[in-house]
Amino acid sequence: MMKFNYFYQQIATFFIVIIVMLIIMGFSFLQFSKNTTYKNTEKQLYGYAEALVSGDLQKNQLDIGQLILNNQEVTLTVFNSDDLMIYPETVNAYKSGISKEDFKKLVKGQRISLTIRQTDFYGNDRQLAIIYLPFFTQDSNSFSGFVAVSSPISGIEATLTVLRNNLFTAFLFSSLGAILLSLLFAKYQVNRINRLRTATHKVASGSFDIHLENNHKDEFDDLAEDFNLMAESLKASQKEIEHQENRRRQFMADVAHEMRTPLTTINGLLEGLEHDMIPDNQKKRSLELMHNESKRLIRLVNENLDYEKIRSNQIFLHKQTVNLKEPFEIIVEQLLIKAKSKKNRLIVDCPSNIKIYADCDRFMQIIVNLTQNAIQFTQGGEIKLIGTMDEKQTTIKIADTGIGIDAKEVGNIWERYFKADVSRKNTIYGESGLGLAIVQQLVNLHGATISVESTKGEGTVFTLRFPLEKE
């Protein structure tokens, strides 16, 4: 198909619209002018006829009137009650030639509006505009005849022709103006589109720092606003993509690092056993180390799988209302030995009437991860499991007196493989760094919230708020 630029489409559209409007207005004006001209002619001819009738149609008055009206090519004709011409006087008896219906109207005193005749009263071919006005005797008020005042159509048409010529001239100038206006309108609209097009090319090339002016006047401004929102969204998406890509790279590096340590240990011990480099009294210890490192690898894989299942909504919660103190006591019993190894005390501060609405197994997983995290970062201190409840929610706090978290690192603790020991050269502060990431995902899955407050060197408090079951 042939390409037809939008600029020329706009010119054609504007021009056609203006020309159509001019044509419609021109025809309407011509019709109005024609009707007005005929009405004015009718009014003028009636004025002549009424003046003659008011003067009793005296012959000398008729002669004077005809003499005056000759310059306007207006003809005066008078007919008697028998429809015979009595003025001007003629040898032959001419009739008006009007229809019987019109004659009856005249007899009743009704005037005949402007009519068009193709011949005059003498039978000559001549287009005339004629009005008829009846007159009556003054004493008996009986019908005496009628006056016919005629004017040639050529005079009326001449006036209309001048009007048409003037209108055609105006139409030509208007057409030129329409072309000019179409060019201006089209250029204005196309410039606005080209502005969007230029901005679109910049976005397509990867430049999202662009903002279109928006005057909030029409659909183009609405489009500009939508474009600005799109550019901002793409910019944010690009940043998120870059952030996710960086996280992916970091994730791969973290996974490799976390797996390399136990694999290196296992491989070194296997080589020692293979080449009989490990003394007999150390072989059992070596097997225990390999067993522990393999379990560590399994936990690492399981935690990653668990995390991804949670993120991809592959885990379904079976929430129910349970007594909060019971899982607290179970967790303390499970982690008591680990806490004692760090010389820590586990304290439960939770009334027996406190309830929580959650999936029991996943809730236990959340509290275990937070408590283990507190134990790992606390030496010779206290870890408190606190539970309270109001009308809307159950609030849980895991508070420790450990090393705390630096204010700059608080926002990063929810990321996978983040550790307080940023060098990642040992595992003194946790094995994988996945615990808090899993906690956050499980909390979100419950429709709950979690926040953290920490002071470096003084301790950390994790606060969880679980909404109660809706009745």
Protein Blocks (a to p, Z undefined) as FASTA:
>chain_A
ZZddfklmmmmmmmmmmmmmmmmmmmmmmmmmmmmmmmmmmmmmmmmmmmmmmnoopakl
mmmmmmmmmmnopacddddfkopafbdcdfbdcdehiafklmmmmmnopacdddddfbdf
kopacdddddddddddfklopafbdcdddddfklmmmmmmmmmmmmmmmmmmmmmmmmmm
mmmmmmmmmmmmmmmmmmmmmmmnopabbcdddehlammlmmmmmmmmmmmmmmmmmmmm
mmmmmmmmmmmmmmmmmmmmmmmmmmmmmmmmmnopacfklmmmmmmmmmmmmmmmmmmm
mmmmmmmmmmnopaccddddddfklmmmmmmmmmmmmmmmnopacdddddfkbccdddfk
lmmmmmmmmmmmmmmmpghiacdddddddfkbccdddddfbebpafklmmmmmpghiafb
lnopacknojkopmmmmmmmmmmmnopacdddddehiaccdddddddddZZ
